[in-house]
Amino acid sequence: MIDFRYHLVSLVSVFLALAVGIVLGAGPLKEPIGESLQSQVDALRSDRDTLRTNLDAAKGNIDKQNEFVTAAAPELIDGILKDREVSIIAGPEADPEQVEEVSNRVKEADGTIAGDVSFVPNTLTVDNSSSFLKQLRTIVPGLPKDDSTAVRAALVIALTGEASMLEDEADREAATKKSSKLYDAFVDADRLRTDTDHKTTSLFIVVDDENSTLAEETKPSPQATDDKATRTLVTDFVTTLTSEADSVVVAGDAGSAQNGLVNVLRTEKSRASTVDGLGLGAGPVITVRALAAGESGTHGHYGFADDAEGILPAKTDEKKTDESKKEEPQ
């Protein structure tokens, strides 16, 4: 059994240790400790100042580049979408002003807005969708057996009028004739929102932003084993869309480039072009240039983020593009 003397010895030891620490701290170790701490504080302050200077310089460069691209817009995009029809797809939380700015730039480039649709959170999901899937398969019996793939394929056919993802040639021919009915099925089921009539196109701009659920990671539905996470559904949709369309550009703001759909597609090396500057005046200009470049076969990632390949693609030679289309094998 521990007696009182043991406690007394322990207390004395503690006080002795404290006394030694105080003496050393106030004496021989005072200067080294103080100098070390001061040196660390000075280093942190220096790093902070350097980072602030670099940030201000980077922001200044972006501002200047943005001002230049915006000011040069008439020359940069004039006529590059002449006689082209473009569909704009907005994410569930996409900024309406950004969508409108993109639309205006398409028109300034002499393009026409053929379709303007908005996704909703359940546009591509298969949870609680048995009746909807049955309707899609009634319209196009040849849709893939996998439910997620079937919904994605049906939407791409509705938007592009192309169905090369279907295995059977007869199914492909039948599906292209039913694109309007597929489109109406998505609208009637409130899986697409639009104020425009149905019209298939081969040029697409998908508008995302930092709050968009297009890039939100969700768990597959336990009720539907074929359901996938939202992020996978959307990236698979973009991949399928690029295989049927001549050019697809996914555009978003800085937030989308950090953790949104633009970031996901760049990470996955998607064939779709991406633009990260929609929060700036230059963003819609860059988007239009990227769309035209994609039609001529040049795909890339543009804007002001660190992982962008450049601010904007080189101007497309419209005459060359038209000639190349004429020379395509039939």
VOVOTOR-955745 format. One record per residue (C-alpha): x negated, z negated, y. Coordinates in steps of 0.5 Angstrom, whole numbers. Layout:
N
PT X Z Y
...
REM end
This chain:
330
PT 0 0 0
PT -3 2 7
PT -4 -4 11
PT -4 -6 19
PT -12 -4 19
PT -11 3 16
PT -6 4 22
PT -11 1 27
PT -17 5 25
PT -13 11 25
PT -11 10 32
PT -18 8 35
PT -20 15 32
PT -15 19 36
PT -16 15 42
PT -24 16 41
PT -23 24 40
PT -18 24 46
PT -24 21 50
PT -29 25 47
PT -25 32 49
PT -24 29 56
PT -31 28 57
PT -33 34 55
PT -28 38 58
PT -30 35 65
PT -37 35 64
PT -42 40 60
PT -36 45 57
PT -32 45 64
PT -36 51 67
PT -36 55 61
PT -29 54 59
PT -27 55 67
PT -31 62 67
PT -29 64 61
PT -21 63 63
PT -23 66 70
PT -26 72 67
PT -20 74 62
PT -15 73 68
PT -20 78 72
PT -20 83 67
PT -12 83 66
PT -11 84 73
PT -16 89 73
PT -12 93 67
PT -6 91 71
PT -8 95 77
PT -11 101 73
PT -4 102 69
PT 0 101 76
PT -5 106 79
PT -5 111 73
PT 3 110 73
PT 4 112 80
PT -1 118 79
PT 3 120 73
PT 10 119 77
PT 7 123 83
PT 5 129 79
PT 12 129 75
PT 15 129 82
PT 11 135 85
PT 12 139 78
PT 19 138 79
PT 20 140 86
PT 16 146 85
PT 20 148 79
PT 27 146 82
PT 25 150 88
PT 22 156 84
PT 29 156 80
PT 31 163 83
PT 25 167 81
PT 24 163 75
PT 31 164 71
PT 34 170 75
PT 37 175 70
PT 34 172 64
PT 40 171 61
PT 44 177 63
PT 50 180 59
PT 48 174 54
PT 54 169 52
PT 52 162 51
PT 55 156 48
PT 54 149 51
PT 55 143 46
PT 55 136 49
PT 54 129 46
PT 59 124 45
PT 56 120 51
PT 52 126 55
PT 53 126 62
PT 58 130 65
PT 54 132 71
PT 48 134 67
PT 52 139 63
PT 55 142 69
PT 48 143 72
PT 46 146 66
PT 52 151 66
PT 51 152 73
PT 44 154 71
PT 46 159 66
PT 51 162 71
PT 45 163 76
PT 41 166 70
PT 47 172 70
PT 49 169 63
PT 56 167 61
PT 59 161 58
PT 63 163 52
PT 64 156 50
PT 64 149 52
PT 65 143 47
PT 64 136 46
PT 62 132 40
PT 65 126 38
PT 62 120 34
PT 66 122 27
PT 65 130 28
PT 60 131 22
PT 62 124 18
PT 66 125 12
PT 68 117 12
PT 76 117 11
PT 76 125 11
PT 79 127 5
PT 85 131 8
PT 80 134 13
PT 76 137 8
PT 81 139 4
PT 84 143 10
PT 77 146 11
PT 76 148 4
PT 83 151 4
PT 81 156 10
PT 74 157 6
PT 74 156 -1
PT 67 158 -2
PT 64 152 2
PT 59 148 -1
PT 61 142 -6
PT 57 137 -2
PT 62 134 3
PT 57 133 8
PT 54 140 7
PT 61 143 7
PT 63 140 14
PT 56 142 17
PT 57 149 14
PT 64 149 17
PT 62 147 24
PT 57 152 24
PT 61 158 22
PT 66 156 27
PT 61 156 33
PT 57 162 30
PT 61 166 26
PT 56 167 21
PT 56 164 14
PT 49 166 11
PT 48 159 8
PT 54 160 3
PT 51 163 -4
PT 56 168 -5
PT 56 175 -1
PT 64 175 -2
PT 65 168 1
PT 60 169 7
PT 64 175 9
PT 71 172 8
PT 68 166 12
PT 66 170 18
PT 73 172 19
PT 76 165 19
PT 71 162 24
PT 77 161 29
PT 81 157 24
PT 75 153 22
PT 74 152 30
PT 82 150 31
PT 81 145 25
PT 76 141 28
PT 80 141 35
PT 86 139 32
PT 83 134 28
PT 80 131 34
PT 73 132 32
PT 71 137 37
PT 74 137 45
PT 74 143 49
PT 78 146 55
PT 75 153 53
PT 78 158 48
PT 74 160 41
PT 69 165 42
PT 63 165 37
PT 56 166 40
PT 49 166 38
PT 46 162 44
PT 47 154 44
PT 45 149 49
PT 46 142 46
PT 46 136 51
PT 44 129 49
PT 42 123 53
PT 39 116 52
PT 46 113 50
PT 48 119 46
PT 51 117 39
PT 48 123 36
PT 41 120 35
PT 44 113 33
PT 42 111 26
PT 48 109 22
PT 49 107 15
PT 52 111 10
PT 59 109 9
PT 60 105 2
PT 67 109 1
PT 64 116 1
PT 58 116 -3
PT 56 123 0
PT 56 121 7
PT 49 120 11
PT 47 117 17
PT 49 119 23
PT 42 121 25
PT 41 125 19
PT 48 129 20
PT 46 131 27
PT 39 134 25
PT 41 137 19
PT 47 140 23
PT 42 143 28
PT 37 145 23
PT 43 149 20
PT 45 152 27
PT 38 154 28
PT 38 159 22
PT 45 162 24
PT 43 163 32
PT 38 167 36
PT 36 161 40
PT 38 153 40
PT 36 148 45
PT 37 141 45
PT 36 138 52
PT 36 131 54
PT 33 126 59
PT 27 121 59
PT 31 116 55
PT 33 122 50
PT 25 124 49
PT 24 116 48
PT 29 114 43
PT 34 120 43
PT 36 126 39
PT 30 130 43
PT 25 125 40
PT 28 125 33
PT 27 133 33
PT 20 133 36
PT 18 128 31
PT 21 132 25
PT 18 139 28
PT 25 142 28
PT 25 149 30
PT 30 148 35
PT 27 148 42
PT 27 141 46
PT 27 140 53
PT 26 133 56
PT 27 133 64
PT 35 133 65
PT 35 127 69
PT 31 132 74
PT 33 138 78
PT 28 142 74
PT 31 140 67
PT 36 145 67
PT 32 151 69
PT 27 149 64
PT 33 149 59
PT 35 156 61
PT 28 159 60
PT 27 155 53
PT 34 159 51
PT 31 165 53
PT 24 164 50
PT 28 162 44
PT 32 169 43
PT 25 173 44
PT 22 168 38
PT 18 163 42
PT 20 156 40
PT 17 150 43
PT 18 143 46
PT 18 143 54
PT 19 138 60
PT 15 132 62
PT 14 127 56
PT 7 126 53
PT 9 130 47
PT 12 136 51
PT 8 142 49
PT 8 145 56
PT 13 144 62
PT 16 151 61
PT 15 157 57
PT 13 163 60
PT 18 168 63
PT 21 172 57
PT 21 180 58
PT 28 182 58
PT 27 189 57
PT 22 187 51
PT 27 183 48
PT 33 188 48
PT 28 193 45
PT 26 189 40
PT 33 187 38
PT 34 195 37
PT 29 195 33
PT 31 190 28
PT 32 193 21
PT 40 194 19
REM end
